[in-house]
Amino acid sequence: MKIFVVFGSKSDETVAIPLVQSLSRDFDVEYEVISAHRDLEKLQHKMATWTGDAVIAGAGLAAALPGVVAAMVRLPVFGIPVNSQFGGMDSLGSIAQMPPGVPVITCGPDKFEEIVKFLKLYKKQKATPLTKVHFVTNRPDAGAEIEKARKLGDEKGLAVSSSAQKRDDAFNVYLVTEEKDIHADEVCLHLPFFTKEEANKPENYLTVLKWANKGGLWVGVNNTRNAVQSALRLASSLPDMIYEGSVKNVRGVKGQSPYVFEFSDRYSIFDWGQMPDQLNGKGESLAFMGNFFFDFLGKAENWKNWKAPAEFEKSPLLQKLREQGAFHHGLGLVASNPRCLAVKPVQVIEPTSGTKDGKLHWDYSGYKKNVENALVPLEVIFRFGVPEGSSLLKRTSDAAYCKAIGLKSAPKSGDRFDVPVVEYSTKLETSDRYISYAEAQDIAGLSAEEFETLTTLSKLLALRLKDCFAGIGLELWDGKFEFGFTAKNKNGQRDFMLVDSIGPDELRLTRNDVHLSKEALRGYYRHSPWYAGLEKAKELADQRGSKEWKDICINELKLTPPPLSQSVKEQVEMVYKGIVKALSQKYCATVTYPEAWSLDDVVKGLQAKKKEVA
């Protein structure tokens, strides 16, 4: 479990340092001092780019920090009131009394050990899904507030109930009217409850302060909706991180199904890794599309009546798809978190690297053992044409290469193919490199029959995808697939399953000759000094037999990617949301992102932006 600890001032370190030391015994902890008042932009950037499971924010006096953080993230946020004056009552009130919809779970002033205790207990119970919230009270006059919580629970798919007794099968929230209602040793929340008349008496907040100092975790007075919102955020907390990527994270227990792909709003181009901006809604869009395409390609009904090009009609592989659909490792979206897709784990056998004769070499001997349930160490690139800027043109001056991939002559920009051309590149090296069919077959440990199957399967999947996108008015030019080996069947043969994900980040899509994919971002950056430096850094790394081209770009050439302008950022965000909206309108019962721009409006916006850049 990864936790970010942030305090508003260095003067709070008498609380912050012991907190971090205590948490670090059981959790992965990162700590910074950032003021919500003086460093708001820094705080916004940190919250937009940080990836983890929970945030603990501490502050004294006005104590705005925890509430500001809770408004920026969807994670559970715990607020620590620092006792700077008045026994910490001012900071407790600032943190606890957040408006509905901005939930902060708090403790008594300086009582950080209550949060540590809660997180340790919650971590042990995390395997049990949090699907029910139960308010424990015998006060009949609490009915109106509990009804507000119940309505919110109905909207969010969380069952809400109440009675005088706690429930072992639910997350309990105790309505506190006296000290005996406090249950500090349970995984629960406490909610001070007062009548309207009692809540209008300032001295009663001294009672709240006294209760909070007894222990346990708390939300604001009578704020049943934030109790439910807090439970929802706890429910959406994910398994521990296995791998943190530049665009998505992989979570779960290593070697145990399922894993969870957590798609972020980060993006990466040109193998750089995380770029400086976040694209709002991108994570949810990619999770939707990943699940949609696994489901679409995996259903035999979407193949049965599909008309393939004549050369494939008698293919045994097409017949198999019409009977079984395509194999994939998707298990469906995670109900509590729309940015997450559950998948079956696939073993990754990393090649080792070394330098020989001044050149970098990779050893794939681990794949010579006819491995099963493992990632195929290749990216399969399919192309329906040669749009402007296509990298295919860099390789097709070689007549032998053209012949190997099925081209009679070198193509030119603007050419189109009825049946996609398939190329292969490495997947697990520090920088992807295109390789020949012979090398692809060799490093992946494929038999001749398996390699032919993989190539044909890739062509059929690409053709089916092309028709799917044509249904929403998009043209698919090229893209990439990743595959895993299945377990051997009763005949001792391996098959292939689609893995990773399919979406605009893996595809090149156009509408009216306008790119609706990451190519829009690539086009923006190709005009920057950073891109020229990146290409130079890769050349230098290759000459030196090094894989550290990014370090060369940053440290020697002193170049990093500039941030996007706000207008470009908004345009690209609508690419992702607009495609999801169109797919859901065409193929699903419910429209996702109904407020998103239409694809026609997305195209118009990108055309206008391209003219500005030019």
N, C-alpha and C positions, 0 to 999 in steps of 0.2 A: 504494500500500500504506500503510495507516494503522496506526501503532504507538503504543501507550501505554507510556510509561516511568514507572515508579514506584520510588522509593527510600524506605527506612525512616527516614532521618534527614538533616537539613540538613548534618550533618558528612560525608556521603558525596558532597558535590558536587564534590570533586576528581576523582571518577570520573564522576558523573552529568552534569555540564555538558559535558565533552569528548565523552561518548557522544552526548548530544542534538545537539551541533553536528555531529558526524560523520554521524549518521543523517539530519539535516535536509537534507543535500545531495541525498539520493535518495528520501526518504520523507516522508510527512505525519506529524509527530510531536507528541504531547501529553505534557507532563511534569508530575508532581506529587510531592510528598513526603507519604506516608501511612504511618504505622507500623502494622504488623499487631498489635502489642501494645497501643498506646495509642489507636488510632483504628480499631478493627475494624469498627464500625458504618459509619463513613465509607467504609472500603475495600469493604465489602459493597455499599453503595449504588452506589459508582462502578463496580464490576465488573458489577453488574446492569444499569446504564443505559448503559455505554460501548459503542459499536459500532465495531469495527475488525477488524484482521487478526492482530495478535500483541501480546503483552505482554512487556516486558522489565522484570524486577523485580530490584533490587539491594539488598543488605544485608550488614552485617558481623556479627561475633560469632555469636550464636545463629542469625541469618539465617533467621528463620521466613517472611519475607514471600513469597519466590518459591513455596514450597510451598503456602501459604495461598491465594495467587492461583490456582495451578493447580487447587486443589480447588473454586474458585468458577466457573471458566470452562471452555469446551471449546476455546478457542483455543490455538495453540502458545504456551508460556510459556518464556522464556529467563531464567535466573537468573545474576546476576553476583555472585560472592563478593567482598566488599570486604576488602582486606588491612588489618584493624584491629590484629591481633596474630597471633602464631604463623605469620607468613607467609601468613595467610589460610586456613590448613588447617582451622580450626574452621568458618568460614563455607562453605568448599567442601564439607566433609562434610555440613553441615546441608542444603545445597541439593541435592547429588547423591544422597544416600542416602534418597530419598523412597520410600515403599512402592509396590508395584505398583498401578497405577491412578491415580496422581497424578504424571504425568510432568513433570519440569523438565529442560530442556536447559541445560547449564551450560558454563562455561569456566574457565580458570585465574584465580586471584585478580587482579582489576583488568584482566583481559585482554578488555575490552569490544570491542576491535577485531576479535576473532575472531567475535563475533556479527554485527557490522556486515558483515564480509566474507562470512559465510555467507548473510545475508539478501540481499545484493546478487547473489550467485551464484544463490541459489534463485529470486529474482525473475525472472532471465533464463530459468530452466528451468521456470517455473511452468506454462507452457502444456502441458507434457507431464504427463498424469495420473500420480500416484504410486499404483501398484497393487501393487507388489512390494517386499518388504524382503529383503535378502540379507545374512546374517552371514558375514563373511570370517574364517576361522580354520582352522588345521590341527591344532587340539587335539581329539583324540577324546573327552577327558573333558568337553568342553563340550556334549555331546549332550543331557544331561538339561535344561539350561537352554534350549537352542535348541528342544527339544520343547515346553517351556512356551510359548515365543513362537509356535511353529507352531499350537498349539491356539488361542491367542488370535487369531491371524491368521485361522484358519478361521471363528471366531465372528464376526469383524468384516468378512469378505470381502476380506482382504488376503493375498496369496500370500507365504509365508515359505519361504526356502531357505537353504542354507549350503554353502560349499566353501572351499578354500584360496585361490581367486582371486576378485577382485571381478567384478561383472557390470555392464555398461554399460546394461542395460535395467531396472535395479532401484536402489532406494535402499540404499546399502551401509552396514552397521554393522560396524566393525572391532573384533574382540575383541583387546584390547591386552595382551600379556604382556611386551613389551619395546619400547624406543623405536622400533625400525624398523617397528613396526606402526602408527605414527601417520602420518596422511595429512591434514595441516592445510590443504592447498590444495584439497581436494575438497569437494563438497556431500555430507557424510556425517556419521555420528556415531561416537564411540569409546566402547567399553565396557571398563573394566578387568576382566580375568578372572583370578581366583585360585582355587586349590583350597580346599576347606573349611578345611584346616589352615593354608594361607597367609593366608586371610581372618581367621583368629583371632589373627594376630600384629599388634598395634597399629602396629609400626614400618613395616609394609607400606603404610599409608596415606600415609607420607612419599613412597613411590614413586609413588602416585597423584598426589600434589601435584606431584611433579617432572614426571610425564608431562603433566599438564594445563597446566603452565607452558610446555611445548614448543609448545602451540597446539592448534587444533581445538576441536570441541565434544564434550561428554561427557554420559553418564548414569551412574547408580550402579553400583557393583561387582556384576558378575554379573546385573544387572537387565535381562535380555533382554525382559521383558514391557513395561517402561517405554520401551525402545527402540522396540518396536512401537507402543505408545500414542503416543509422540512422532511417529512417522511418520504415524499415523492423524490426528493433529491437523494436521500439515503438509498431509496429503492433503486435509483438509476446508477448508483456507484457500481463499478465494473470489477471483474477479476483483476488480479495483479498483472502488471506489465511484464510481458516476455521480451518484447522487442519494441523499441521506440523508433519509428521511421520518420523521414522528412515529411511524409504526407499522411500516413496512417500508422496506427499502433496495433500490435498484436497482443492480446491479453488472454489469460487463462492459466491453467496449471500445466506445466511443460509435459508433453506426452499424453495428456488426457483430453478427450473430446468433451465439450466443444472448445475451440478457440473463438475469440471474438475479434473481428476486425473493427477497430474504432477509427472511422474516417474523420479527419480533422478538416478545418477550413484552411489549412496550409496548402501550398502548392510548390511544385518543383519542376524546373525545366532544364534541359541541357545537362542532365545528371548532376546539377549543382547541389541538390538537397534543398533544405528549407529556404524559401525566398523571403524577402523582408515584410510582405503583406499577408493579411488573412482575407479570404473571400467568403463573405457571410453566406451561409446556406450551402456551401460547397460540400461539406461533410455529409449532411442529410441527403443531398442530391445524389452523391456517389453511392451511399448505402442503398438508397431506393433503386438506383439503376443496376447496381451489382446484384441485388436480389431479383429484380425484374428479369434481367437477361439470363441468370441461372435458371429461373423458373420457366421462361419462354423457351429457351433452347433445350431444357430438360424434359419438356412435355412432348410425348410422341404425337399428340393431336396437332401440334404446330408443324409437324413434318409430314403427316400422312397425305394431305392434299396439296402440299407445296410442289410446284413444278420446277424441277431442277434442270439445268442445261442438259442437252441430249447426251453428252459424253458421260454423265453420271447416272443416267436413269437405270442402268443395269448394274450399278455398283452394289456389291453386298453390304458395303458400309452405309450407303443411303438406306437400304432396306432395313438395316439394324436400327438406324435412327428413327425410321417410321414406326418401328415396333417398340422401341425402348426410350427414345429420346437420347439426348447427349448426357453422358455422365458428368457430374460436377461435385464439388465439395461443399456447396452452399447448404445451410440448414435453416435459413430464414432470418428476418430482422429480429432484433432484440426488442421486445415489446416496450420496455421501460426507457429505451434510449434510441431515438430515430436515426442516430448517426452510426449505429452499430449493426453488424451482420455476423451471425454465428456461422462457423464453418467447421468441417472436419479437419483435424490437423494433418499436415503433410510433412514428412521428414525432409529437412534441407541438409544435403551433404555438401559442405563447403569445399571447393577445390583449394589446394595450397599453392602458394606462389613463391617464386625465387628468380634470381637474376642469372642468366647464362649468356656469356659473350656480350655483356653489356645490354642485353635485352630481357624484358620481363617475360617469364614463362609461367604457365599454370598447369597444375597436375590434377587430372580428373580420374585418377585410378580408382577412386571409390565407386565410380559408376560402372566399372567393368564386371561387377558381381551380380548383374541382373537384378538390381534392387527393386523393391516393391514399396508401395505407399510412400513414395518419395517424389520430390520435385524434379521434373525434367529440367536440366540446367541450361535451357535454351529459351530465348524469346522467339516466337514464330511471328514473322511480319508478313502480312498479306497486303497486296496492292491491286486496286481496280483501275489505277491510272497513274499518271505522272503530273500532279499539280505543280504549279510554280514553287520552286524551292525544294522539291523532292530530293532526298539524298540518294535515290536510286540512280540518278544521272551520274553520280560520282563513280559508280562501279561498272556501268554497262559499256564503257569503252573497251572492256575486255570481252572479246567475242566468245571465248570459252565459258566465261561466267554467264553471259546471256543464254547460251545454249543450255547450260545446266539448269537454269531456272525456267526454261521453256519459252524463251524469246528467240525469234528467228533473226532479229536484228536489234541494234541499239535503239531504244525508244527516245522520243523527244518530248519536251514539255507540252502537255495538253493531250497526249495519247491516253486512250482508255482501253481496258481489257474486259471482255465478257466474262472470262474466268480469271480469278485473281492469280497474280504471280506471288509465289511464296518465297521468302528469304528467311535466313536464320541468323541470329546473333547470340552472343553469350549473355548470360543472365546474372551470374554470380561473381563476375569480376568487378573491379573498381570502376571500370568504364566499359560500357557495352561496345563490342566490336563485331562487325559483320564477318561471317565465316562461310566457307564453301559447304555444299551439301555433304561432302565426304568428311570434313572436320566436324560438322554438326552431328552426324551419325556416330562418329568415333568418340567424341567427348561424352556423349550421352549414353554410350554403351548400348546402342540400338542395333538390332538385327536389320537386314535389308528389308524384310517384310514389315517390321515395326516402323521403320523410317518412312516407307511408302504409305502405311496407314496414317501416320501422323500428318504427313503432307496432304493427303486426300481429305482427312477429317478437317484440317484447317481450312481448306478451300470450301468445303460444304458449310461449315459454320459461318465463314465469312459471307458466302452467298445468301444464307438465311438471314443473317444480320442486315445485309444490304436491303433486302426486301422489307424487313421490319422497319427500318428507318425510312424507306421510300413511302411507307404508309403514313408518315407524319411530314412528308415533304422535304426530307433531308437526303443528300447524296453522300454515301459512304465511299471515301476514296481509298483509305488504307487504315491499318490498325495493327494491333498485336494481341496475341493470345499467350497465356502461360498454361502449362499442363503439368499434371502429376501422373506418375505410374500408379495404376490400381494394383491390388493384390492379384496374384495369378489365379486363373480360373481352373476348373477341373482338368483342363487339357494342358495345364502348365504355361498358359499364355498370359501375358500382361496386356492390359488395355490402357487407355488414356482418359483422364478426367480433366475438365476445365478447372483451373484454380485461380486464385487471386481475385480479380474483378474485371468487369467490362464497363466502360463508360467513356465520356469525352476525353479523359486523360490518356486513354489507350487508343483512341480513334481519331481520324481526321474526317470531319463532317463539314459539308457546305450546304448553303441554300442561296440560290442566285449568285453563285461564285464567291460568297462570303463565308469565311471559316467560322464554324461554331464548335470550336474545340480548343485545346491548348495552343493550337497554331496561332490563335489570335494573340496570345501572350508572347509566343515566340516571335511573331512579327513585330510586336512592340519593342522587344529587347534586341532584335537583330541590328537595329540602328544605333545601339549604345556602345560606348567605348568598352564597357565591361564585356560584351559579347566578343569583340575583337580580341580582347585580352585573354578570354577564356580559350579561344581557339589557339592562340599563341602558347598558352600554358600547357595545353595538351600536346602540342608539337614538342615543346621542350622536355616534358616528362617522358615522351616516347624516345627522344634522342638519348636521354640519360638512363633509360631502363628503369624508370621510377613510376609508381602508381599515384604519387602525391601531386597531381596536377593542380588540384584546388589550392594547396598550400603555396604553390608557385604563383598562382594568380593573385592570391591575397597578399602574401608576404614579399614577393619579388616585384610583381607588376603593380602592386598596390591598388587592385581593382576589385570591387564588390558590386553586386547588382543594386541599382537605385530603386527606391520604392515606386509603385505605380501612382499615377495621378488619381484623384478621387473619381473623376469621370470615367477613366479607363477601368478602374476597379469595379464600379457599378455595372458597367457594360458586361464585363466578364462574369460577374455574379449572376446576371440575368441569362447568360448562355446556359449555365447549369440548371437554373430553376425553370427556364423556358422549355428546355428539352424534357425535363421531368413532367411539366404540365402537359405538354403535347403527347407524350407516351401514355400518361394516365388517362387523358381524354379519349385516346384512340383505343387502348387495349384493356383498361381497368374500369371497375365499377365506380370508383370515387376519384375525383380530380384532386391531385396534389398540387399545392402552390397555386390556387385559383387566382391569387393576386399578382402572379408573375406576368411579365410581358409575353405577348404572343411571339412566335418565332419571326413573324414578319416585322414586328417592332424591334426585336433584337437585331435583326439584319439591318434595318434602317439606321439604328444607333451605331452599329459597328462601321457601316459605310461612312457615316458622318465623321466618326472618330478617325478613320483611315485617311480621309481627306485632310483633317487637321494635322496629323502626323506628317503626311507628305508635304 
